[in-house]
Amino acid sequence: MVYRDFGKTGLKVSALGFGAMRLPEDVDEAVTVMRHAFDQGVNFLDTAPVYGDSEIKCGKALEGRRDQVMLSTKIPSWEEGPVERWRERLDNSLRRLSTSYIDVLQVIHGLAWPFFEEHMAPKGKICDMAERARDEGLIHHFSFSTHDSPEGVLKLIETGWFEGLIAQYNFLDRQYEKCFEAAAERGMGVVVMGPVGGGRLAGLSSELMKLVPGDVASNPEAALRFVLANRNVSSAISGMNTTQMVDENVRTCSREEPMSAEEWERVGKALDECRSLAELYCTGCGYCMPCPHGVDIPGNFSLMNHHRVYGLTDWAKRRYAHKPKEREEGDEKAKLYAGACTECGECEPKCPQKIPIIQQLAETHTALGA
């Protein structure tokens, strides 16, 4: 296993982290998978109270191994009393995890800049509470997880209060690259979630695999190598639920150099070209919406781009199959599949790109609905 600096904290974190969102249902099986990862050198474990009974399972996996693993959990922001009950929620996580401290606390799960301004920074609110908990030895380092805009994330980084962050990054979602660079410059640890795109990149795709140099056995390998080749990334967390998945990812993350800086730049340029091609078909601006018949025009075209541009056909077909075929009574917000288009023509005059939407919806249904 390769280990990297977690910013300026002095911690060394494994390039592969363990994301505990998708653990096996069976407790013993979940513990076995996590401990197998620890045995292979994985030393970063990330969980959250909202991941079912994940914290309890993680606590059991850490019995007798607590000093080997950097533990991360998150305090939710969307539940009642985000400030008043913050300390209570921290204490509950410590109890479920059967531990006396959290190495890297995501002080707020899914943090956005407006929440920080209103509920964290003012005197007597969450930042003050977190600092008191750190003084008590309950927290060692402050971090945050986020899905905020890049502009919001940059503002959070610039506060200088945090020592790390967790954000999504993969072949298809590179919006935070500048944020990672800014975080690294400030000495923060950068942890990537969703390196395989939440499963989108798991299916074999020659279009994506050929972007990564050398012998590539699978899309997850290609995706992890791309993420870890970003010099600002400390660790990439993967939701592993079998020992086989652990072994495959450990092999990938044990490469000293996933790819050279030149190769990474070349892949990035190729992905930019793919994105430009996808935007020729649809930028997702939404001006064509709402469809009077409930068809999710941008959503359908996004799936078509996954198939047409990135070669992720199996994933696109599975997602397309789950789109509702027709509205149920009283459901005016149903996001219907492309095959529900009635060719009324109301959408086409609204499209700034002059896309032949009716024709493209028919092609989408033919390609993905077979």
N, C-alpha and C positions, 0 to 999 in steps of 0.2 A: 504494500500500500504506500502511496505517495502522501506526504504530509506537507501542509502549507501553513504559513503564518495567518492567524486570524487577526488581521490588522496589526495594531500595536499593543494588543492585549498581552502578548507573551505566550498565548496559547498556540499549540500546533494542532491543526484540524485535518482529519483525513479528507482526501480529495472526494471520496464518496461518503455522503452522509445517509443516514437511514431516516426516511420519512414514514412515520407511524400512522398515517391516515388510512391505509388500506391493509391493516393487519388481518391475518386469518381469524375467523370467528372463534375457533377453539383456543382457549387460553394457553394450554401447553404447547400447541403448535406455534402460536405467535411467539412465545418465549423462546422456543427452539430456533426459529428463524432469526430473531434478533441476536441471540447469543452466538449463533453461527457467524453472523456478520461481525460481532465483536471479536470473535476468534480470528477472523480474516483481517483484522486491523481497522475496521470501521469504528471511529471514536466520537461521532457526532450523531445524536439521537434527537429528532424533532417530533414533538407531539402537540396536542391542544385539547382542552376540555370538550370541544365540540366534535372530536373524532370518536364518538361513541365511548367505549370503555378503554380507549387507547392508553390513557394515563395509568390506569390500574395495571394493564398488561406490561407497560414499560417499567413500572415499579417492580413487578415480579422479575422481569428480565435483568434488572440492575442489582438484584440481591447478590451480595458478595462481589460485585464488580463496579460499584459506584465510582470508585476513584479512577477507573479506566475510561470513563465515558463523559464527554461534554453533553450535558442534558439541556435541551431547549424546550420550553413550553410557552403558551401564549395566554394572555388575559383578554377575554372577549370585550368588545366595546358596544355591541348592539343590544345587550340585555339591560334590563331595568337597573337604574342606579349605577351608571358606568364609573362615576367618581366615588360615590358613597360606599359602594360595595367592592371597590377594587381590591382592598386589602383582604377582605373576606374571601374573594375568589383566588387570590394568591395562596392563602392558607389552605383552601380546599384542594388546590392543585398539589401542594406539598404533601398533604395527607394522602391523596390518591396515589401519588408517585412514591410514597414511603421514603421520602428523603427530607433532609434538613436544609437543603439549599438547591437553587437552580443556577447552573453555570452561566447560561446565556438566556435571559428572559426577554421574550418578545413582549415588551411592556404593554403594548396593545396589538391585538390580532387584527390585521387589515387596517392599519393606521392610514388616515388621510390628513392632509395639512389642516383643514378647518377643525377637525377634532383636536389636534394638538393645540391649536390656538385657543380653543374654548375650554377644553377639559384637562389639559396637561400642563401647559406653561404657567398659567396664573398661580400666584402664591396660594399655598394650601391645597392645591389640587394634585393630580396624579404624579407629576415629577417629584414633588416634595414627598409624597407617600413612598414612591419607589426608592428615593434616596435614604429615607429612614429604614426601609426594609433592607437595603444594602448595608447600612451601618450595623444592622442586627446580624449580618452574615447570611441572610436568606437569599440574597441575589449577589452574584459576582460581577455580571456585566449586563448592560442595557442594550437592547436591540429592538428592532420592530420588523413586522412583516407588513407587506403593502400590496395593494392593487391600484394605488392612486396614479394620477397622471405623472409623467416624467417631471413636469414643472413642480408639482406638489412634493414629489420625492426629493428633488434637489433642495427645496426649502427645508425639509426635515433634516437632510444631511448637513445643511449649512448652520443649523442650530448648534452643532458641535456637542450636543448632549448624548448622542447615541454612539455606541462602539461597534455596532454591526447592523446589518439589515438582511431580510429575506425577500426576494422578489422573483417573479417568473422570468425565465429567459430560455429561449430555444431557437431552433432553425426558423420557426415561423413567427416568433415574437421577440424582437430585438429592441423594443422601445426604450429599455433602461440602460443601454450600453454607455451613454454619457453619464448616467447616474452612477454606474459602477465605477467609472473612471474617477468621478468626483469623490466618491466614498473612499476609494483606495488612497487617493491623494490626502485625505483627512485621517488616514490610518484606521479606517473601519474594516471589519471583516465583511465579506460579501458572500452570502449563501444563496444559491440558485434553487428555486423550486420549479417543478414542471419541466425538467430538461428534456423529457420525451413528450412534451406537449400534452400532458394529461391523457396519454394513450394514443393521440393522433399519429405519433411517429413510430408506433410499435410495429405496424405492418411493414413488410418489405416494400421498398420503393426504390427502383433503380435510379430514378431521377435524383433522389436525395443522396443515396449511397455513393453515387459516382462523384459527388462533390468533394468527398473526403478522401484524401490520398491514402495509398497503401491498401492492404488487404482488409476489407471491412466485412464482418460476418453478419451484421444485422443493423437495422435502423437505430435501435437503442445505443449500440456501440458508436455509430456515427454521430448520433445526437450528443452523447456524453463527451466524446472527443472534441467536438466543436465547442461546447460550453466550457470545458476545462482548458481549452487552448486560449481562452480569454485571460490575459495575465492579471486582470483585476479580480478574478473569481477565486474565493478561498475553498469552497466546497460546493458540490451539487448533490442535493438530497433526492433520493429515489424511493418511491413507495414499493418496497419489495415484500412479497408475501410467500415466497418459496425459497428454499436454500439454493435451488438452481439459479434463480434470478440473482441472488446474492453473488454466487460464484461468477456468473457472466459479467456482472457490473464491476466486481473486484478486479477481474482480469483487465478490463478496460481502464479502470482508474489506477492501475499499478504501472502504467506507462509513465516514465519520467517526462516525456514530451509527447502529449497527445497529437500535436502537429506543430510544425514550425510557425513562426510569426508570419512568414511569407505565405505559407499554405492557408493559415487562418484568414489573412487578408483576401486571398484569392477566393476562398469559400464565401466570405462576406460579400464580395462584389458579385459573385454568381447568384447569391440570394437576393441581392438588390435588383438584379435583372429579372429574377423570377417574380419579385413583388411588382415591378413595373409592368410585367406582362399580365399579372393578375389584375392590376388596376385598369388595364385596357378593357377588360371584360366588365369590371365593376369596382368602384372605389369604396362602396359601402356607405355613400353619403346619406342615403335614405330619403332623398328628395322625391323619389317615386312613391313613397308611402304616405298615408296608409292605402293599401289595396282595398277597394270596396267589398271584395269577396274574401278577404282574409289571407291572401297568399303572402308569405314571407319572402318578398322578392330579394332583398340583400342576403338573407340567410341562405336561400337556395343557391344564389350565385356564389356565396362563400364556399359552400360544399362543392360546387362545380369546379371552383378554382383549386380546391384541395385535390380533386381528381385530375383536372386538365393540366395544371401547372406543376404540381408537386408529386403527382403519381400516387397519391394516398387514396386510391380508389376504394379499397375494401372498407376503410374507415368512413369515407364519404357515403358509401351505399348504406352502411349500417345506420348512420345518423339520419339519412334521408328516409329510410324505412320507418323511423320513429316519428316523423312529422305527421300531424293529424291530416287525414284525407278530407275531412269536411268539418264544418263547425257543428258543435252540439248546440242544442237550443239554449239561448241566453248567453252563449260564449262569443262575444264580439271581438275578443283579443286572440283567438286561436291563430297560431302561426302555421298556415297550411302549406302543404307540399306543392311543388311546381305544377303537378298534374291537375291541380284544382283551378288553374287559370281558365277563365271564360272568354278570354280574348276581347274584353270590353274596350281595351285601348286607352283607358284613362291614365295609365302610368307613363306611357312613352313620351308625351309632350313635356313632362316634368323633368326628364333625365337630362342633366347638363352635358353628358357625353354622347347623347343621341344613340344610346344602345337600343338595338331592336329587341326590346324586352320580351315581347310575345314569342318571337322566334327562339331567343335564348332560353326561355322557360321551357319551351317544348324540347329543346336539345338537352336541357338538364334532366327532364323527366325520362327521356329516352336513355341517357347515359347512366343515370343513377337508379332508375325505377325498374330496371329489367329484372 
